[in-house]
C-alpha cells in the first residue's frame, strides 16, 4: 500500500523528526490493519549529509516509502519530496525496531499436529530477527503444522497449513449432485484432505473408489 504523508517543517533540523513520525504513523497503520497486540517500537532516522543544505520548502513536505510493499520495520528506505517549483527530492531511511507479542510453541510440537491455545503462547520478540515471518494477533491460528517445532520457537506462515476436514480411514458423507437433486451415501476416506482438496474415497455400498472434493468436515462431493 502506498502511503503519502504531508508535513510542514519550519527548519531543516525538523526533517529527521518528521521522518520518524512518518515512519511511526506507517507502522501504526500496518499494526491496526493486522490486528496487532500492543507493541514497542523505536525509530532512528538517517538523512544524507546534503540534507542540511536543502532549501526551505514553502509547501508541506511529502514522505513516501521508497518501496511501498516492504514491511514497515527494519531498515526502511524513504523518499522525501518538496513539491515547490522548483522543488527537490532526497533519499533517507529509518531504522525501525519492533518488539511484538507473537505466537510461539508452549511445548514441543509435532508435524501434522493441530494447533490450539493450549499448546501455544504469546511471547514478545524482535521482528527484525524473525526472517521467516511470524504469526501475531489476538487469537492463535487454527491450523496444523507441516514440520516439528521445538518449544519456545515462533510460528511462521510457511510452517502452517489448513486443518484436515477429512482424515484417512474416517467415515464421510458423499454427495452426488444431479439436475436439481442431491443424493448422499457413506464412504471411507483413503487420504487426508482440507477444504477444496481432491481425495479418493471408497463408497461403502458399492466398494468403488471414486474421486471427490472436500466440502466440509467429513463431507465430500463426488466428481462424477
N, C-alpha and C positions, 0 to 999 in steps of 0.2 A: 504494500500500500504506500502510495506517495504521500508524504506528509510535508507540507509547506508551512512554516511558521514565520510570521512577520512581526518584527520587534523594532522598537526605536532605541537607539543608544546615543547619548549626548556627548560622549567622549570615547576615544578609541580604546581606552583601557576597559570600557564596559563590554567589549566584544566577547572576551573569554567568558565572562559571567553569563551573558545572554546565550552563548553557545551551550553552556552547561544546562541552562534552564530549558533550552530547546530539546536537548537530549533527555532531560528528566521528563518532559511532557510526552515525548515519543515513547519512552519506556512505560509510563503510567497508562497511556492509551493501549499499548500492547497487553499489559497486565490485566486491564479491565476486559479486553476482548477475550482473553483466555482464562478468565475467572481465577486468577492467581490469589493465593492467600497473601496476607501482609508480608512484605519483603524489606530487605535493607539494601540500599544502593549507594554507591559513591561515584563521583564524576570528576575526571581530571582532563580539562581541555588542553589542546595544543594548537597554537597558531604559528604560521611561518614568520620568520623574522621580519619580512616585509610588511606584515600586517600593521606594524606600528607607524608606517608611512602612508597608509591608505587615506584618501581624502574623506572628510566628513560626509555622511550621507544624509541628504535632506529628507528623503523618504524612509519609511520603515525598512530596515534590513531584513532580508529573507534567508532563512536557514532551511536547507534541504539535504536529507541523507544522500550521499553520493551513490549509494547502492540501495535503493528503496526496499528491495526484497530481503535484505540481510537482517539478522537478529539485532535488536537494539541494545545488546550488551557486548562486552569485549572491546576490541579496538574498532571503533565505528568512524568511518570517514564521512565528512560533511562538506557541502558547498555553501559558501556564504555569498549572497548577491546583494549589491546595491543597485536598485532599479533607476537611479538618476540617469540623466542624459547629458554627458556620458556617465555611465556607471562603472562598476567593477565587480569582479568575481574572484574569490580566493578559496583555496582548499584549506581544510582544517580537519581535526579529528578529536574524538573524545574517548578516553578510556573509561568504560562503564563497568564497574564491578557490582555484581548482584549476588546476594545470598537469599535463597528462596526455599521454603519447605517443599520437598519433592518426595515421591513415594519410593521407599526402599524395602528390601526384604527383611521382615522381622526374624526370620529363621531361614535355614537353607531350603530353597525351593527347587522342585524337580521339573524336568521337561514334561510338558503336557498338563502340568498342574493348573487347575482353575483358581484364579485369584479372588480374594475376598479381604475384607478389613481385618480379619483375624490373623492373616499371615503377612500383612503389610503395615508399615508405619510411616509417618511423615518425619523427615529429617532436613534441617536447614543446611544446604550445601552451596558451594560457589559454582555458579553456572558456567564460568569460564573454564572449569575443569571437566565439565560433562560434555566431552566432544561427540559422543554418540547421541546426545539429546537427553531428554528427561521426561517424566510424567508428573505434572503438577495438577492442581485443582482440589476442590473440597472433598470429592468422592474418589475412592480408589477405582482403578479400571476393572470392569467385569469382563476380563478376557482370560486367555490361557498363555502359558509360556512356551516358547519354541526351543528353549535350552535351559539347562540348570542355571541357578543364580545363587551365589553364596549369601549368607546372612550379612546384612548391612549394605549390600550393593544396590545401587539405584536401578530402577526400571528405565527402559528407553524404548522408543517406538518400534525399532526393528526386532525387539525381543518378544513382541506381543502379537497375538492373532485372535480372531473371534472364537468364542467358546463353541464347542461342538453342540449342535442342536440334536444331532443323531449320533449315537455311539455304536460301534461294531458289536454285533451279536445281541442287540436290543430289538425288541419288537416295535414296529412302526405301523402307522396307518398309511396306506397307499391310496391316493386319489387318482381316479381316471376320469377325465373330463370329456364329455361328448357335446353334441349340438344342443345346448340348453339343459344339460343334466350332468350330475357328478355321481360316480359310483365309488364306494370305498371298500377296501378289503385289508386284510392283515398281511404284514410282511416281516422279514427279518433282515436287518441292515448287515451288509457284508463288509462295510468300511465306515469310518467316522465321516461326518460331514457337517459343515457350518452352513449358514443360510446362503442359498443360491448355488451351492456346490452340487456337482453331479456325483451320485454314488450308485453302486449296484445293490439291489435288494432282491431277496428271494421271496416270491409270492408263496405264502404258506399253503394256500389251497391248491395251486397248480404245480408248485415246486419249480416254476420257471424263474430264471434270473433275469431281471429287467433293469434298464437304466432309468434313474429317477432324479428329480431335482429336490433338494431340501427346501421346504417352505416354512416350517415351524418346528417347535420341539416335538420330536418323534413323529413327524408328519412329512411325507414326501409326495411328489406329484409325478405320475408316470409320464414318460416322454413318448409313449406310443400306445 
